Amino acid sequence: MKWKESVKGLKAYQPGKSIDAVKREFGLDEIVKLASNENPLGCSPKVTAYLQESAHNFALYPDGYGTDMRNAVANHLNVNPNQLIFGNGSDELISIVTRALLQPGVNTVMATPTFSQYKLNAVIEGAEVREVPLKNRLHDLDAMYDAIDAHTAVVWICSPNNPTGGIVEDAPLQAFLAKVPSDVLVVLDEAYFEYVTSANLHDSISLLNQYKNILILRTFSKAYGLAAFRVGYGIAHPDLIAKFDPVRGPFNNTVLSQAIVPVAVADQAYLEQCREVNEAGKKQYITFCEANQLDYCPTETNFILFEVKMDSDEVFQKLMEKGYIIRSGNALGVPQYIRVTIGTKEQNEGLLAQLQTILQQQGVVV
Ligand SMILES: *Cc1c(COP(=O)(O)O)cnc(C)c1O
């Protein structure tokens, strides 16, 4: 085969052990998965009820324009339907952006550590990846600006950033956008937007009136609790959307996925409830870290990255033996830290009790 040079050394995404495999291997009845930042409360009960009652014709292709879902999201965000593009998860939008703009000879600027898919997709397209280390755990927009040159096509800003959890505040973002050349696309990945409680969050949608080179990415996979349905969307100027649309597969969201979006969007009260539970869970982790003098990253998301002062792969393994799946910082470029999805009160208590024991056994905490 005549493989692209860029694809030759790549390894497939390692999804980790399945819940069933962990149950069998360690003889456990129950597994708590706090590794992928799904909503521990699940989705709105209205979506569940809808799915039980609805009848669809599964022989037909979905609406390629996703009209109902598009109108529901457009109304909710107060944007024009032609300002939206939908993907099979925002993951697909990342690859659409990359496919449309990146190639050998151009470069792309992103933070490190940040969401790994920006880099992976850029590498596949053969573009140069310019990674700019976070500064005080936040995007270093000055250094990112300095990394831009005439060959830069895309800048990725993940706000809140995965795996650290902090947002890019309004003032630095505005100053950055004012300087960036208008032919450079700035992607604002806001996968955790619905969990943010900080008052300093930029109203990114209002920026679209001023800048035609921004694409905002959001998803139904995190706070909405609908990761299984794979729906993410991009918001931008209609000209930008029109350019990306031909790169998108024609029927990239299923009939059921399209159908549940209006139901989910209509239940904003559910999201408010999820935010409250998340805030309470966040406090459990912060209290634990402070009591045990472990460093943590202040977070605006439903996950928290914190220090374990020992090999994080070892913590990952020991927690898995007790039925808790988390992410080791080693895999995220932050050794000696772990990233934990904030679960329900009981899940957080259970995990922290096990972690306390592990850290005591290692002499990390007393
Ligand atoms: C989870 C996540 C995504 C991808 O979500 P989809 O399920 O593909 O919509 C994108 N960006 C960040 C930062 C994420 O954490």
The ligand as a Tripos MOL2 file, in Angstrom:
@<TRIPOS>MOLECULE
LIG
   15    15     1     0     0
SMALL
NO_CHARGES

@<TRIPOS>ATOM
      1 C1        -14.7360   15.2840   24.9800 C.3       1 LIG1
      2 C2        -14.1190   16.3890   24.2080 C.ar      1 LIG1
      3 C3        -14.3910   16.5850   22.8470 C.ar      1 LIG1
      4 C4        -15.1240   15.5860   21.9830 C.3       1 LIG1
      5 O1        -16.4000   15.3890   22.2850 O.3       1 LIG1
      6 P1        -17.3830   14.6530   21.2760 P.3       1 LIG1
      7 O2        -17.9230   13.5350   22.0670 O.co2     1 LIG1
      8 O3        -16.6250   14.1870   20.0720 O.co2     1 LIG1
      9 O4        -18.3770   15.7010   20.9490 O.co2     1 LIG1
     10 C5        -13.8440   17.6710   22.2020 C.ar      1 LIG1
     11 N1        -13.0490   18.5300   22.8540 N.ar      1 LIG1
     12 C6        -12.7520   18.3700   24.1550 C.ar      1 LIG1
     13 C7        -11.8690   19.3450   24.8160 C.3       1 LIG1
     14 C8        -13.2670   17.2920   24.8670 C.ar      1 LIG1
     15 O5        -12.9210   17.1170   26.1420 O.3       1 LIG1
@<TRIPOS>BOND
     1     1     2 1
     2     2     3 ar
     3     2    14 ar
     4     3     4 1
     5     3    10 ar
     6     4     5 1
     7     5     6 1
     8     6     7 2
     9     6     8 1
    10     6     9 1
    11    10    11 ar
    12    11    12 ar
    13    12    13 1
    14    12    14 ar
    15    14    15 1
@<TRIPOS>SUBSTRUCTURE
     1 LIG1         1 GROUP 0 **** ****
